[in-house]
């Protein structure tokens, strides 16, 4: 159940009733917009009042999101996917082979893709997909992703054995923990 409230400057605010909510929350999402969630028994007017109290904060968040979207659009405009694909095809398979030979992995085919949701993946057949955007990462982060996908050749899930193997290889080969490297990789945008 929801009710829409129109703010003259900030646009539509959705006030959503939730049986699971224990308190009022306010989220400003770049796609879903402004959403106030209230416990099911709470009147919609309370949610609208909560939004009005936080209106200045919402305006600042919307401005930050707009600036970030503009910066990303400019970055994408200057992004040359084909040049990066050529560079990735020339470099990544050889680097993957280096790590595979060093740690005794055998993989199938390597595909260079332009995904927007992940840096790489490994199929049950042992084929590895790598994102051409890996070329935009610093070497330790790029190597982390390659080792991550190689470890999936032995453990297809993200269980404890997978993480233990990945951490051991990262500490040995890169000199940093897998958790530290993963955190940095997750903070990077894929174009």
C-alpha positions as CSV (number, residue, x, y, z in Angstrom):
1,X,0.0,0.0,0.0
2,X,1.3,3.4,-0.9
3,X,0.3,7.0,-1.3
4,X,2.0,9.6,-3.5
5,X,2.9,13.1,-2.4
6,X,4.0,15.7,-4.9
7,X,6.6,18.1,-3.7
8,X,6.6,21.2,-5.9
9,X,10.4,21.2,-6.3
10,X,11.6,17.7,-5.5
11,X,9.0,15.7,-7.3
12,X,7.0,12.6,-6.3
13,X,7.5,11.1,-2.9
14,X,6.2,7.6,-2.4
15,X,4.9,6.8,1.1
16,X,4.8,3.1,1.5
17,X,3.2,1.1,4.3
18,X,5.1,-2.0,5.3
19,X,4.1,-4.8,7.7
20,X,7.8,-5.5,8.4
21,X,8.8,-1.9,9.1
22,X,9.3,-1.1,12.8
23,X,10.2,2.5,12.3
24,X,9.9,5.3,9.6
25,X,12.7,5.3,7.0
26,X,13.5,7.6,4.2
27,X,15.5,6.6,1.1
28,X,16.6,8.6,-1.9
29,X,17.4,6.3,-4.8
30,X,18.7,7.5,-8.2
31,X,16.2,5.2,-10.0
32,X,13.3,4.5,-7.5
33,X,13.2,8.1,-6.3
34,X,12.2,9.3,-2.9
35,X,10.6,6.6,-0.7
36,X,9.3,7.0,2.8
37,X,8.5,3.6,4.5
38,X,6.2,3.6,7.5
39,X,5.0,0.8,9.7
40,X,1.7,-0.5,8.5
41,X,-0.3,1.0,11.4
42,X,1.2,4.5,10.8
43,X,-0.9,7.1,9.0
44,X,0.4,8.3,5.6
45,X,0.3,11.9,7.0
46,X,3.0,10.9,9.5
47,X,5.3,9.8,6.6
48,X,4.7,13.0,4.7
49,X,5.5,15.0,7.8
50,X,8.7,13.0,8.2
51,X,9.7,13.8,4.6
52,X,9.0,17.5,5.1
53,X,11.3,17.5,8.2
54,X,14.1,15.9,6.1
55,X,13.4,17.9,2.9
56,X,16.7,19.9,3.0
57,X,18.6,16.7,3.4
58,X,16.7,15.1,0.5
59,X,17.5,18.1,-1.7
60,X,21.2,17.8,-0.9
61,X,21.2,14.0,-1.7
62,X,19.4,14.7,-5.0
63,X,21.9,17.3,-5.9
64,X,24.8,14.9,-5.2
65,X,23.2,12.2,-7.2
66,X,22.7,14.5,-10.2
67,X,26.3,15.7,-10.0
68,X,27.5,12.0,-9.9
69,X,25.3,11.1,-12.8
70,X,26.7,14.0,-14.9
71,X,30.3,13.0,-14.0
72,X,29.5,9.4,-15.0
73,X,27.9,10.5,-18.3
74,X,31.0,12.6,-19.1
75,X,33.3,9.6,-18.2
76,X,31.2,7.3,-20.5
77,X,31.3,9.8,-23.3
78,X,35.1,9.8,-23.3
79,X,35.2,6.0,-22.9
80,X,36.5,4.1,-26.0
81,X,35.2,0.5,-25.5
82,X,36.8,-0.9,-28.7
83,X,40.3,0.4,-27.9
84,X,39.9,-1.0,-24.4
85,X,38.7,-4.3,-25.8
86,X,41.8,-4.6,-28.0
87,X,44.0,-3.8,-25.0
88,X,42.2,-6.3,-22.8
89,X,42.4,-9.1,-25.5
90,X,46.1,-8.5,-25.8
91,X,46.8,-8.5,-22.1
92,X,44.3,-10.3,-19.9
93,X,44.5,-13.9,-21.3
94,X,48.3,-13.9,-20.9
95,X,48.0,-12.6,-17.4
96,X,45.4,-15.2,-16.5
97,X,47.7,-17.9,-17.9
98,X,50.5,-16.6,-15.7
99,X,48.5,-17.0,-12.6
100,X,47.0,-20.3,-13.7
101,X,50.5,-21.8,-14.3
102,X,51.8,-20.3,-11.1
103,X,49.1,-22.0,-9.0
104,X,48.3,-25.1,-11.0
105,X,44.9,-24.1,-12.5
106,X,43.6,-25.3,-15.9
107,X,40.9,-23.2,-17.6
108,X,39.0,-23.5,-20.8
109,X,38.4,-20.5,-23.1
110,X,38.7,-16.9,-22.1
111,X,36.1,-14.4,-23.3
112,X,36.5,-10.6,-23.0
113,X,33.1,-9.0,-22.5
114,X,31.7,-5.6,-21.7
115,X,29.5,-6.4,-18.7
116,X,28.0,-3.7,-16.6
117,X,27.3,-5.9,-13.6
118,X,30.5,-7.9,-12.9
119,X,34.2,-7.9,-13.4
120,X,34.4,-11.5,-14.3
121,X,32.8,-14.9,-14.1
122,X,33.7,-18.6,-14.4
123,X,31.4,-21.2,-15.9
124,X,31.0,-24.8,-14.7
125,X,32.8,-25.8,-18.0
126,X,35.9,-23.9,-16.9
127,X,35.5,-21.0,-19.3
128,X,36.3,-17.6,-17.9
129,X,34.7,-14.3,-18.8
130,X,36.6,-11.1,-18.1
131,X,35.3,-7.6,-18.3
132,X,37.3,-5.3,-20.6
133,X,37.0,-2.6,-17.8
134,X,39.6,-4.6,-15.9
135,X,42.2,-2.7,-17.9
136,X,41.1,0.5,-16.0
137,X,42.0,-1.0,-12.6
138,X,45.4,-0.9,-11.0
139,X,47.4,-4.2,-11.4
140,X,46.8,-5.6,-7.8
141,X,43.0,-5.2,-8.2
142,X,43.0,-6.7,-11.7
143,X,45.1,-9.6,-10.5
144,X,42.6,-10.1,-7.6
145,X,39.8,-10.5,-10.1
146,X,41.8,-13.0,-12.1
147,X,42.7,-15.0,-9.0
148,X,39.1,-14.9,-7.9
149,X,37.9,-16.4,-11.2
150,X,40.6,-19.0,-11.1
151,X,39.6,-20.1,-7.6
152,X,36.1,-20.8,-9.0
153,X,37.7,-23.5,-11.0
154,X,38.1,-25.5,-7.8
155,X,35.1,-24.0,-5.8
156,X,32.1,-22.8,-7.9
157,X,30.5,-21.2,-4.8
158,X,31.7,-18.4,-2.5
159,X,32.0,-20.8,0.5
160,X,34.6,-20.9,3.2
161,X,37.0,-23.1,1.1
162,X,36.8,-20.7,-1.8
163,X,37.6,-17.7,0.4
164,X,40.4,-19.5,2.2
165,X,42.0,-20.5,-1.2
166,X,41.6,-17.0,-2.6
167,X,43.0,-15.3,0.5
168,X,46.0,-17.6,0.5
169,X,46.7,-16.9,-3.2
170,X,46.2,-13.1,-2.8
171,X,48.6,-12.9,0.2
172,X,51.2,-15.0,-1.6
173,X,50.9,-13.5,-5.1
174,X,49.8,-9.9,-4.5
175,X,50.9,-9.4,-0.9
176,X,47.5,-8.3,0.4
177,X,44.4,-10.0,1.8
178,X,41.5,-11.0,-0.4
179,X,39.1,-9.0,1.8
180,X,41.1,-5.8,1.4
181,X,41.4,-6.2,-2.4
182,X,37.7,-7.1,-2.7
183,X,36.6,-4.0,-0.9
184,X,38.7,-1.8,-3.2
185,X,37.3,-3.6,-6.4
186,X,33.7,-3.2,-5.1
187,X,34.3,0.6,-4.7
188,X,35.1,0.9,-8.4
189,X,32.6,1.7,-11.1
190,X,32.1,-0.5,-14.2
191,X,31.4,1.7,-17.2
